Amino acid sequence: MKVDLNETQPAVVVSSPPGRISLRPMTLSDVDDYMVWATDAEVARFCSWEPCTSREEAIKYITDSVLTHPWLRAICLEDDRPIFYILIMPVDKNRKEIGYVLARKYWGKGFATEAVRLVTAEVFKEMPEVERLEALVDVDNVGSQRVLEKVGFTREGVMKKFIVMKGSVRDMVMFSFLPTDPFK
C-alpha cells in the first residue's frame, strides 16, 4: 500500500502556556510514534480498540480513522514527537465528548492533565455552541478519573451497565465540564 506520509488534517497548532506540550494534527509520518502506544495492551485496556499488531494496520487506522476525524490532535513534547492523542467527538449539537490515550511511559507525569485542560479551554473557544463537554471513563480507570478531576470536571455518577467493551458490559463514570465551570 502506497501512502502519502505528509497528508494531514487542517493545520492548527496549540501550545500549553509553559510550552511543555503542543497539539497538532497527526500525520501518517507519526506512524512509528503511534505504534509505541497503540501496540501496548495496557494502554489499550480501557480503549474500544485492540492493540495494533503491525505497521500496516497502524497506517490503515491513521488513514481511515485519524486523518478523517473532525477533531483529533497529537499531543507532542518539545521535539514535536507525539506521545498520545486527544479527540473531541460530537454527541449532539450542544454536547461533545473528550477522549484521550497516552503512551504508558508518560503516565503519572501530568501530561494528560495538561492536555485535557488545554483542549477543554480550546473547545469552548472554537465551538461556542457547545454547552457541555463530557467524558465517559471506565469505573476501573482510576488514573483517567483523576485527570478529569484535576482539570475541574464534575463527576456526575456511575452509569451502570452502560457500554459493551471488548465483549464485556461495563459500568462507566460520567464527567462533565461546562463553559462556566472553573479550571482547577
Contact map, one row per residue, 1 for C-alpha under 8 A:
1110000000000000000000000000000000000000000000000000000000000000000000000000000000000000000000000000000000000000000000000000000000000000000000000000000000000000000000000000000000000000
1111000000000000000000000000000000000000000000000000000000000000000000000000000000000000000000000000000000000000000000000000000000000000000000000000000000000000000000000000000000000000
1111100000000000000000000001000000000000000000000000000000000000000000000000000000000000000000000000000000000000000000000000000000000000000000000000000000000000000000000000000000000000
0111111000000000000000000001000000000000000000000000000000000000000000000000000000000000000000000000000000000000000000000000000000000000000000000000000000000000000000000000000000000000
0011111000000000000000000011100000000000000000000000000000000000000000000000000000000000000000000000000000000000000000000000000000000000000000000000000000000000000000000000000000000000
0001111100000000000000000011100000000000000000000000000000000000000000000000000000000000000000000000000000000000000000000000000000000000000000000000000000000000000000000000000000000000
0001111110000000000000000011000000000000000000000000000000000000001000000000000000000000000000000000000000000000000000000000000000000000000000000000000000000000000000000000000000000000
0000011111100000000000001111000000000000000000000000000000000000001000000000000000000000000000000000000000000000000000000000000000000000000000000000000000000000000000000000000000000000
0000001111100000000000001110000000000000000000000000000000000000001100000000000000000000000000000000000000000000000000000000000000000000000000000000000000000000000000000000000000000000
0000000111110000000000001000000000000000000000000000000000000000000000000000000000000000000000000000000000000000000000000000000000000000000000000000000000000000000000000000000000000000
0000000111111000000000011000000000000000000000000000000000000000000000000000000000000000000000000000000000000000000000000000000000000000000000000000000000000000000000000000000000000000
0000000001111100000000111000000000000000000000000000000000000000000000000000000000000000000000000000000000000000000000000000000000000000000000000000000000000000000000000000000000000000
0000000000111110000001111000000000000000000000000000000000000000000000000000000000000000000000000000000000000000000000000000000000000000000000000000000000000000000000000000000000000000
0000000000011111000001110000000000000000000000000000000000000000000000000000000000000000000000000000000000000000000000000000000000000000000000000000000000000000000000000000000000000000
0000000000001111101111100000000000000000000000000000000000000000000000000000000000000000000000000000000000000000000000000000000000000000000000000000000000000000000000000000000000000000
0000000000000111111111000000000000000000000000000000000000000000000000000000000000000000000000000000000000000000011001000000000000000000000000000000000000000000000000000000000000000000
0000000000000011111100000000000000000000000000000000000000000000000000000000000000000000000000000000000000000000000000000000000000000000000000000000000000000000000000000000000000000000
0000000000000001111100000000000000000000000000000000000000000000000000000000000000000000000000000000000000000000000000000000000000000000000000000000000000000000000000000000000000000000
0000000000000011111111000000000000000000000000000000000000000000000000000000010000000000000000000000000000000000000000000000000000000000000000000000000000000000000000000000000000000000
0000000000000011111111000000000000000000000000000000000000000000000000000000110000000000000000000000000000000000000000000000000000000000000000000000000000000000000000000000000000000000
0000000000000011001111100000000000000000000000000000000000000000000000000011110000000000000000000000000000000010011000000000000000000000000000000000000000000000000000000000000000000000
0000000000001111001111110000000000000000000000000000000000000000000000000011110100000000000000000000000000000000000000000000000000000000000000000000000000000000000000000000000000000000
0000000000011110000011111000000000000000000000000000000000000000000000001111000000000000000000000000000000000000000000000000000000000000000000000000000000000000000000000000000000000000
0000000000111100000001111100000000000000000000000000000000000000000000001111000000000000000000000000000000000000000000000000000000000000000000000000000000000000000000000000000000000000
0000000111111000000000111110000000000000000000000000000000000000000000011100000000000000000000000000000000000000000000000000000000000000000000000000000000000000000000000000000000000000
0000000110000000000000011111010000000000000000000000000000000000011000011100000000000000000000000000000000000000000000000000000000000000000000000000000000000000000000000000000000000000
0000111110000000000000001111111000000000000000000000000000000100001000000000000000000000000000000000000000000000000000000000000000000000000000000000000000000000000000000000000000000000
0011111100000000000000000111111000000000000000000000000000100110000000000000000000000000000000000000000000000000000000000000000000000000000000000000000000000000000000000000000000000000
0000110000000000000000000011111100000000000000000000000000000000000000000000000000000000000000000000000000000000000000000000000000000000000000000000000000000000000000000000000000000000
0000000000000000000000000111111111000000000000000000000000000000000000000000000011000000000000000000000000000000000000000000000000000000000000000000000000000000000000000000000000000000
0000000000000000000000000011111111100000000000000000001001100100000000000000000000000000000000000000000000000000000000000000000000000000000000000000000000000000000000000000000000000000
0000000000000000000000000000111111110000000000000000001000000000000000000000000000000000000000000000000000000000000000000000000000000000000000000000000000000000000000000000000000000000
0000000000000000000000000000011111111000000000000000000000000000000000000000000011100000000000000000000000000000000000000000000000000000000000000000000000000000000000000000000000000000
0000000000000000000000000000011111111100000000000000000001000000000000000000000001110000000000000000000000000000000000000000000000000000000000000000000000000000000000000000000000000000
0000000000000000000000000000001111111110000000000001001001000000000000000000000000000000000000000000000000000000000000000000000000000000000000000000000000000000000000000000000000000000
0000000000000000000000000000000111111111000000000000000000000000000000000000000000000000000000000000001000000000000000000000000000000000000000000000000000000000000000000000000000000000
0000000000000000000000000000000011111111001000000000000000000000000000000000000000110000000000000000011100000000000000000000000000000000000000000000000000000000000000000000000000000000
0000000000000000000000000000000001111111101100000011000000000000000000000000000000000000000000000000000000000000000000000000000000000000000000000000000000000000000000000000000000000000
0000000000000000000000000000000000111111100100000011100000000000000000000000000000000000000000000000000000000000000000000000000000000000000000000000000000000000000000000000000000000000
0000000000000000000000000000000000011111111100000011000000000000000000000000000000000000000000000000000000000000000000000000000000000000000000000000000000000000000000000000000000000000
0000000000000000000000000000000000000111111110000110000000000000000000000000000000000000000000000000000000000000000000000000000000000000000000000000000000000000000000000000000000000000
0000000000000000000000000000000000000001111110000000000000000000000000000000000000000000000000000000000100000000000000000000000000000000000000000000000000000000000000000000000000000000
0000000000000000000000000000000000001101111111100000000000000000000000000000000000000000000000000000111100000000000000000000000000000000000000000000000000000000000000000000000000000000
0000000000000000000000000000000000000111111111111110000000000000000000000000000000000000000000000000000000000000000000000000000000000000000000000000000000000000000000000000000000000000
0000000000000000000000000000000000000000111111100100000000000000000000000000000000000000000000000000000000000000000000000000000000000000000000000000000000000000000000000000000000000000
0000000000000000000000000000000000000000001111110000000000000000000000000000000000000000000000000000000000000000000000000000000000000000010010000000000000000000000000000000000000000000
0000000000000000000000000000000000000000001111111100000000000000000000000000000000000000000000000000100000000000000000000000000000000000000000000000000000000000000000000000000000000000
0000000000000000000000000000000000000000000101111100000000000000000000000000000000000000000000000000000000000000000000000000000000000000000000000000000000000000000011000000000000000000
0000000000000000000000000000000000000000000100111110000000000000000000000000000000000000000000000000000000000000000000000000000000000000000000000000000000000000000000000000000000000000
0000000000000000000000000000000000000000100110111111000000000000000000000000000000000000000000000000000000000000000000000000000000000000000000000000000000000000000000000000000000000000
0000000000000000000000000000000000000111100100001111100000000000000000000000000000000000000000000000000000000000000000000000000000000000000000000000000000000000000000000000000000000000
0000000000000000000000000000000000100111000000000111110011000000000000000000000000000000000000000000000000000000000000000000000000000000000000000000000000000000000000000000000000000000
0000000000000000000000000000000000000010000000000011111011000000000000000000000000000000000000000000000000000000000000000000000000000000000000000000000000000000000000000000000000000000
0000000000000000000000000000000000000000000000000001111111000000000000000000000000000000000000000000000000000000000000000000000000000000000000000000000000000000000000000000000000000000
0000000000000000000000000000001100100000000000000000111111100000000000000000000000000000000000000000000000000000000000000000000000000000000000000000000000000000000000000000000000000000
0000000000000000000000000000000000000000000000000000011111110000000000000000000000000000000000000000000000000000000000000000000000000000000000000000000000000000000000000000000000000000
0000000000000000000000000000000000000000000000000001111111111000000000000000000000000000000000000000000000000000000000000000000000000000000000000000000000000000000000000000000000000000
0000000000000000000000000000001001100000000000000001111111111100000000000000000000000000000000000000000000000000000000000000000000000000000000000000000000000000000000000000000000000000
0000000000000000000000000001001000000000000000000000001111111110000000000000000000000000000000000000000000000000000000000000000000000000000000000000000000000000000000000000000000000000
0000000000000000000000000000000000000000000000000000000111111111000000000000000000000000000000000000000000000000000000000000000000000000000000000000000000000000000000000000000000000000
0000000000000000000000000000000000000000000000000000000011111111110000000000000000000000000000000000000000000000000000000000000000000000000000000000000000000000000000000000000000000000
0000000000000000000000000011001000000000000000000000000001111111111000000000000000000000000000000000000000000000000000000000000000000000000000000000000000000000000000000000000000000000
0000000000000000000000000001000000000000000000000000000000111111111100000000000000000000000000000000000000000000000000000000000000000000000000000000000000000000000000000000000000000000
0000000000000000000000000000000000000000000000000000000000011111111100000000000000000000000000000000000000000000000000000000000000000000000000000000000000000000000000000000000000000000
0000000000000000000000000000000000000000000000000000000000001111111110000000000000000000000000000000000000000000000000000000000000000000000000000000000000000000000000000000000000000000
0000000000000000000000000100000000000000000000000000000000001111111110010000000000000000000000000000000000000000000000000000000000000000000000000000000000000000000000000000000000000000
0000001110000000000000000110000000000000000000000000000000000111111110000000000000000000000000000000000000000000000000000000000000000000000000000000000000000000000000000000000000000000
0000000010000000000000000000000000000000000000000000000000000011111111000000000000000000000000000000000000000000000000000000000000000000000000000000000000000000000000000000000000000000
0000000000000000000000000000000000000000000000000000000000000000111111110000000000000000000000000000000000000000000000000000000000000000000000000000000000000000000000000000000000000000
0000000000000000000000000000000000000000000000000000000000000000000111110000000000000001100000000000000000000000000000000000000000000000000000000000000000000000000000000000000000000000
0000000000000000000000000000000000000000000000000000000000000000000011111000000000000011100000000000000000000000000000000000000000000000000000000000000000000000000000000000000000000000
0000000000000000000000001100000000000000000000000000000000000000010011111100000000001111000000000000000000000000000000000000000000000000000000000000000000000000000000000000000000000000
0000000000000000000000111100000000000000000000000000000000000000000000111110000000001110000000000000000000000000000000000000000000000000000000000000000000000000000000000000000000000000
0000000000000000000000111100000000000000000000000000000000000000000000011111000001111100000000000000000000000000000000000000000000000000000000000000000000000000000000000000000000000000
0000000000000000000011110000000000000000000000000000000000000000000000001111100001111100000000000000000000000000001000000000000000000000000000000000000000000000000000000000000000000000
0000000000000000000011110000000000000000000000000000000000000000000000000111111111110000000000000000000000000000000000000000000000000000000000000000000000000000000000000000000000000000
0000000000000000000111000000000000000000000000000000000000000000000000000011111111100000000000000000000000000000000000000000000000000000000000000000000000000000000000000000000000000000
0000000000000000001111000000000000000000000000000000000000000000000000000001111110000000000000000000000000000000000000000000000000000000000000000000000000000000000000000000000000000000
0000000000000000000000000000000000000000000000000000000000000000000000000001111110000000000000000000000000000000000000000000000000000000000000000000000000000000000000000000000000000000
0000000000000000000001000000000000000000000000000000000000000000000000000001111111000000000000000000000000000000000000000000000000000000000000000000000000000000000000000000000000000000
0000000000000000000000000000010010000000000000000000000000000000000000000001111111100000000000000000000000000000000000000000000000000000000000000000000000000000000000000000000000000000
0000000000000000000000000000010011000000000000000000000000000000000000000111100111111000000000000000000000000000000000000000000000000000000000000000000000000000000000000000000000000000
0000000000000000000000000000000011001000000000000000000000000000000000000111100011111000000000000000011001000000000000000000000000000000000000000000000000000000000000000000000000000000
0000000000000000000000000000000001001000000000000000000000000000000000000111000001111100000000000001111000000000000000000000000000000000000000000000000000000000000000000000000000000000
0000000000000000000000000000000000000000000000000000000000000000000000011110000001111110000000000001110000000000000000000000000000000000000000000000000000000000000000000000000000000000
0000000000000000000000000000000000000000000000000000000000000000000000011110000000011111000000000111100000000000001100000000000000000000000000000000000000000000000000000000000000000000
0000000000000000000000000000000000000000000000000000000000000000000000111000000000001111100000000111000000000000000000000000000000000000000000000000000000000000000000000000000000000000
0000000000000000000000000000000000000000000000000000000000000000000001110000000000000111110000011110000000000000000000000000000000000000000000000000000000000000000000000000000000000000
0000000000000000000000000000000000000000000000000000000000000000000001100000000000000011111000011110000000000000000000000000000000000000000000000000000000000000000000000000000000000000
0000000000000000000000000000000000000000000000000000000000000000000000000000000000000001111110111000000000000000000000000000000000000000000000000000000000000000000000000000000000000000
0000000000000000000000000000000000000000000000000000000000000000000000000000000000000000111111111000000000000000000000000000000000000000000000000000000000000000000000000000000000000000
0000000000000000000000000000000000000000000000000000000000000000000000000000000000000000011111110000000000000000000000000000000000000000000000000000000000000000000000000000000000000000
0000000000000000000000000000000000000000000000000000000000000000000000000000000000000000011111110000000000000000000000000000000011000000000000000000000000000000000000000000000000000000
0000000000000000000000000000000000000000000000000000000000000000000000000000000000000000001111110000000000000000000000000000000011110000000000000000000000000000000000000000000000000000
0000000000000000000000000000000000000000000000000000000000000000000000000000000000000000011111111000000000000000000000000000000001111100000000000000000000000000000000000000000000000000
0000000000000000000000000000000000000000000000000000000000000000000000000000000000000001111111111100000000000000000000000000000001011100000000000000000000000000000000000000000000000000
0000000000000000000000000000000000000000000000000000000000000000000000000000000000000001111000111110000000000000000000000000000000001111000000000000000000000000000000000000000000000000
0000000000000000000000000000000000000000000000000000000000000000000000000000000000000111100000011111000000000000000000000000000000001110000000000000000000000000000000000000000000000000
0000000000000000000000000000000000000000000000000000000000000000000000000000000000000111100000001111100000000000000000000000000000000010000000000000000000000000000000000000000000000000
0000000000000000000000000000000000000000000000000000000000000000000000000000000000011110000000000111110000000001000000000000000000000000000000000000000000000000000000000000000000000000
0000000000000000000000000000000000000000001000100000000000000000000000000000000000011100000000000011111000000000000000000000000000000000000000000000000000000000000000000000000000000000
0000000000000000000000000000000000001000001000000000000000000000000000000000000000111000000000000001111101100001000000000000000000000000000000000000000000000000000000000000000000000000
0000000000000000000000000000000000011000001000000000000000000000000000000000000000110000000000000000111111100000000000000000000000000000000000000000000000000000000000000000000000000000
0000000000000000000000000000000000001000011000000000000000000000000000000000000000000000000000000000011111100000000000000000000000000000000000000000000000000000000000000000000000000000
0000000000000000000000000000000000000000000000000000000000000000000000000000000000000000000000000000001111100000000000000000000000000000000000000000000000000000000000000000000000000000
0000000000000000000000000000000000000000000000000000000000000000000000000000000000100000000000000000011111111010000000000000000000000000000000000000000000000000000000000000000000000000
0000000000000000000000000000000000000000000000000000000000000000000000000000000000000000000000000000011111111111000000000000000000000000000000000000000000000000000000000000000000000000
0000000000000000000000000000000000000000000000000000000000000000000000000000000000000000000000000000000001111110000000000000000000000000000000000000000000000000000000000000000000000000
0000000000000000000000000000000000000000000000000000000000000000000000000000000000000000000000000000000001111111000000000000000000000000000000000000000000000000000000000000000000000000
0000000000000000000000000000000000000000000000000000000000000000000000000000000000000000000000000000000000111111110000000000000000000000000000000000000000000000000000000000000000000000
0000000000000000000010000000000000000000000000000000000000000000000000000000000000000000000000000000000001111111111000000000000000000000000000000000000000000000000000000000000000000000
0000000000000000000000000000000000000000000000000000000000000000000000000000000000000000000000000001010000101111111100000000000000000000000000000010000000000000000000000000000000000000
0000000000000000000000000000000000000000000000000000000000000000000000000000000000000000000000000000000000000111111110000000000000000000000000000011011000000000000000000000000000000000
0000000000000001000010000000000000000000000000000000000000000000000000000000000000000000000000000000000000000111111111000000000000000000000000000000000000000000000000000000000000000000
0000000000000001000010000000000000000000000000000000000000000000000000000010000000000100000000000000000000000011111111100000000000000000000000000000000000000000000000000000000000000000
0000000000000000000000000000000000000000000000000000000000000000000000000000000000000100000000000000000000000001111111110000000000000000000000000011001000000000000000000000000000000000
0000000000000000000000000000000000000000000000000000000000000000000000000000000000000000000000000000000000000000111111111000000000000000000000000000001000000000000000000000000000000010
0000000000000001000000000000000000000000000000000000000000000000000000000000000000000000000000000000000000000000011111111100000000000000000000000000000000000000000000000000000000000000
0000000000000000000000000000000000000000000000000000000000000000000000000000000000000000000000000000000000000000001111111110000000000000000000000000000000000000000000000000000000000000
0000000000000000000000000000000000000000000000000000000000000000000000000000000000000000000000000000000000000000000111111111000000001000000000000000000000000000000000000000000000000000
0000000000000000000000000000000000000000000000000000000000000000000000000000000000000000000000000000000000000000000011111111100000000000000000000000000000000000000000000000000000000000
0000000000000000000000000000000000000000000000000000000000000000000000000000000000000000000000000000000000000000000001111111110000000000000000000000000000000000000000000000000000000000
0000000000000000000000000000000000000000000000000000000000000000000000000000000000000000000000000000000000000000000000111111111101000000000000000000000000000000000000000000000000000000
0000000000000000000000000000000000000000000000000000000000000000000000000000000000000000000000000000000000000000000000011111111111000000000000000000000000000000000000000000000000100000
0000000000000000000000000000000000000000000000000000000000000000000000000000000000000000000000000000000000000000000000001111111100000000000000000000000000000000000000000000000000000000
0000000000000000000000000000000000000000000000000000000000000000000000000000000000000000000000000000000000000000000000000111111100000000000000000000000000000000000000000000000000000000
0000000000000000000000000000000000000000000000000000000000000000000000000000000000000000000000000000000000000000000000000011111111000000000000000000000000000000000000000000000000000000
0000000000000000000000000000000000000000000000000000000000000000000000000000000000000000000000000000000000000000000000000011111111100000000000000000000000000000000000000000000000000000
0000000000000000000000000000000000000000000000000000000000000000000000000000000000000000000011000000000000000000000000000001001111100000000000000000000000000000000000000000000000000000
0000000000000000000000000000000000000000000000000000000000000000000000000000000000000000000011110000000000000000000000000011001111111000000000000000000000000000000000000000000000000000
0000000000000000000000000000000000000000000000000000000000000000000000000000000000000000000001100000000000000000000000000000000111111000000000000000000000000000000000000000000001100000
0000000000000000000000000000000000000000000000000000000000000000000000000000000000000000000001110000000000000000000000000000000001111100000000000000000000000000000000000000000111100000
0000000000000000000000000000000000000000000000000000000000000000000000000000000000000000000000111100000000000000000000010000000001111110000000000000000000000000000000000000000111000000
0000000000000000000000000000000000000000000000000000000000000000000000000000000000000000000000111100000000000000000000000000000000011111000000000000000000000000000000000000011110000000
0000000000000000000000000000000000000000000000000000000000000000000000000000000000000000000000001110000000000000000000000000000000001111100000000000000000000000000000000000011100000000
0000000000000000000000000000000000000000000000000000000000000000000000000000000000000000000000001000000000000000000000000000000000000111110000000000000000000000000000000001111000000000
0000000000000000000000000000000000000000000000000000000000000000000000000000000000000000000000000000000000000000000000000000000000000011111010011000000000000000000000000001111000000000
0000000000000000000000000000000000000000000001000000000000000000000000000000000000000000000000000000000000000000000000000000000000000001111110000000000000000000000000000111100000000000
0000000000000000000000000000000000000000000000000000000000000000000000000000000000000000000000000000000000000000000000000000000000000000111111000000000000000100000000000111100000000000
0000000000000000000000000000000000000000000000000000000000000000000000000000000000000000000000000000000000000000000000000000000000000000011111000000000000000000000000000000000000000000
0000000000000000000000000000000000000000000001000000000000000000000000000000000000000000000000000000000000000000000000000000000000000000111111111000000000000000000000000000000000000000
0000000000000000000000000000000000000000000000000000000000000000000000000000000000000000000000000000000000000000000000000000000000000000001111111100000000000000000000000000000000000000
0000000000000000000000000000000000000000000000000000000000000000000000000000000000000000000000000000000000000000000000000000000000000000000011111110000000000000000000000000000000000000
0000000000000000000000000000000000000000000000000000000000000000000000000000000000000000000000000000000000000000000000000000000000000000100011111111000000000000000000000000000000000000
0000000000000000000000000000000000000000000000000000000000000000000000000000000000000000000000000000000000000000000000000000000000000000100011111111100000000000000000000000000000000000
0000000000000000000000000000000000000000000000000000000000000000000000000000000000000000000000000000000000000000000000000000000000000000000001111111110000000000000000000000000000000000
0000000000000000000000000000000000000000000000000000000000000000000000000000000000000000000000000000000000000001100100000000000000000000000000111111111000000000000000000000000000000000
0000000000000000000000000000000000000000000000000000000000000000000000000000000000000000000000000000000000000000100100000000000000000000000000011111111110000000000000000000001000000000
0000000000000000000000000000000000000000000000000000000000000000000000000000000000000000000000000000000000000000000000000000000000000000000000001111111111100000000000000000000000000000
0000000000000000000000000000000000000000000000000000000000000000000000000000000000000000000000000000000000000000100000000000000000000000000000000111111110000000000000000000000000000001
0000000000000000000000000000000000000000000000000000000000000000000000000000000000000000000000000000000000000000100110000000000000000000000000000011111110000000000000000000000000000011
0000000000000000000000000000000000000000000000000000000000000000000000000000000000000000000000000000000000000000000000000000000000000000000000000001111111000000000000000000000010001111
0000000000000000000000000000000000000000000000000000000000000000000000000000000000000000000000000000000000000000000000000000000000000000000000000001111111100000000000000000001110000000
0000000000000000000000000000000000000000000000000000000000000000000000000000000000000000000000000000000000000000000000000000000000000000000000000000100111110000000000000000001110000000
0000000000000000000000000000000000000000000000000000000000000000000000000000000000000000000000000000000000000000000000000000000000000000000000000000100011111000000000000000111100000000
0000000000000000000000000000000000000000000000000000000000000000000000000000000000000000000000000000000000000000000000000000000000000000000000000000000001111100000000000000111100000000
0000000000000000000000000000000000000000000000000000000000000000000000000000000000000000000000000000000000000000000000000000000000000000000000000000000000111110000000000000111000000000
0000000000000000000000000000000000000000000000000000000000000000000000000000000000000000000000000000000000000000000000000000000000000000001000000000000000011111000000000011110000000000
0000000000000000000000000000000000000000000000000000000000000000000000000000000000000000000000000000000000000000000000000000000000000000000000000000000000001111110000000011110000000000
0000000000000000000000000000000000000000000000000000000000000000000000000000000000000000000000000000000000000000000000000000000000000000000000000000000000000111110000000111000000000000
0000000000000000000000000000000000000000000000000000000000000000000000000000000000000000000000000000000000000000000000000000000000000000000000000000000000000011111100001111000000000000
0000000000000000000000000000000000000000000000000000000000000000000000000000000000000000000000000000000000000000000000000000000000000000000000000000000000000011111100001111000000000000
0000000000000000000000000000000000000000000000000000000000000000000000000000000000000000000000000000000000000000000000000000000000000000000000000000000000000000111110001111000000000000
0000000000000000000000000000000000000000000000000000000000000000000000000000000000000000000000000000000000000000000000000000000000000000000000000000000000000000111111111100000000000000
0000000000000000000000000000000000000000000000010000000000000000000000000000000000000000000000000000000000000000000000000000000000000000000000000000000000000000001111111100000000000000
0000000000000000000000000000000000000000000000010000000000000000000000000000000000000000000000000000000000000000000000000000000000000000000000000000000000000000000111110000000000000000
0000000000000000000000000000000000000000000000000000000000000000000000000000000000000000000000000000000000000000000000000000000000000000000000000000000000000000000111111000000000000000
0000000000000000000000000000000000000000000000000000000000000000000000000000000000000000000000000000000000000000000000000000000000000000000000000000000000000000000111111100000000000000
0000000000000000000000000000000000000000000000000000000000000000000000000000000000000000000000000000000000000000000000000000000000000000000000000000000000000000111110111110000000000000
0000000000000000000000000000000000000000000000000000000000000000000000000000000000000000000000000000000000000000000000000000000000000000011000000000000000000001111110011111000000000000
0000000000000000000000000000000000000000000000000000000000000000000000000000000000000000000000000000000000000000000000000000000000000000011000000000000000000111111000001111100000000000
0000000000000000000000000000000000000000000000000000000000000000000000000000000000000000000000000000000000000000000000000000000000000001111000000000000000000111111000000111110000000000
0000000000000000000000000000000000000000000000000000000000000000000000000000000000000000000000000000000000000000000000000000000000000001111000000000000000111110000000000011111000000000
0000000000000000000000000000000000000000000000000000000000000000000000000000000000000000000000000000000000000000000000000000000000000111100000000000000000111110000000000001111100000000
0000000000000000000000000000000000000000000000000000000000000000000000000000000000000000000000000000000000000000000000000000000000000111100000000001000011111000000000000000111110000000
0000000000000000000000000000000000000000000000000000000000000000000000000000000000000000000000000000000000000000000000000000000000011110000000000000000011110000000000000000011111000000
0000000000000000000000000000000000000000000000000000000000000000000000000000000000000000000000000000000000000000000000000000000000011100000000000000000111000000000000000000001111101000
0000000000000000000000000000000000000000000000000000000000000000000000000000000000000000000000000000000000000000000000000000000000111000000000000000000000000000000000000000000111111000
0000000000000000000000000000000000000000000000000000000000000000000000000000000000000000000000000000000000000000000000000001000000110000000000000000000000000000000000000000000011111000
0000000000000000000000000000000000000000000000000000000000000000000000000000000000000000000000000000000000000000000000000000000000000000000000000000000000000000000000000000000001111100
0000000000000000000000000000000000000000000000000000000000000000000000000000000000000000000000000000000000000000000000000000000000000000000000000000000100000000000000000000000011111110
0000000000000000000000000000000000000000000000000000000000000000000000000000000000000000000000000000000000000000000000000000000000000000000000000000000100000000000000000000000000011111
0000000000000000000000000000000000000000000000000000000000000000000000000000000000000000000000000000000000000000000010000000000000000000000000000000001100000000000000000000000000001111
0000000000000000000000000000000000000000000000000000000000000000000000000000000000000000000000000000000000000000000000000000000000000000000000000000011100000000000000000000000000000111
